[in-house]
Amino acid sequence: MTPGHASDAAQHRLRVDPIACRAHGLCADLLPELIDLDEWGYPMPPSTAVPPALLPAAHRAVTACPTLALHLTRSTAG
């Protein structure tokens, strides 16, 4: 196994439940590196995987969401 192979196998992505979201914007405050807000204040998470260095901040943003609309999903590549 090559270094970094295990991290390549699992990817974490942010997903927003648009029905549950009420545009509080807390996720963008806690994770500005990845989450932008649209013109109405709703989060627009990236379509790319969350970088490993930002996973702790992503977990905090998910936990802090007042409507539980932000999710961090894990998928295995391959």
Buried (B, 14 or more C-beta within 10 A) or exposed (E): EEEEEEEEEEBBBBEBEEEEBEBBEBBBEBBEEBBEBEEEEBBEBEEEBBBEEBEEBBBEBBEBBEEEBBBBEEEEEE
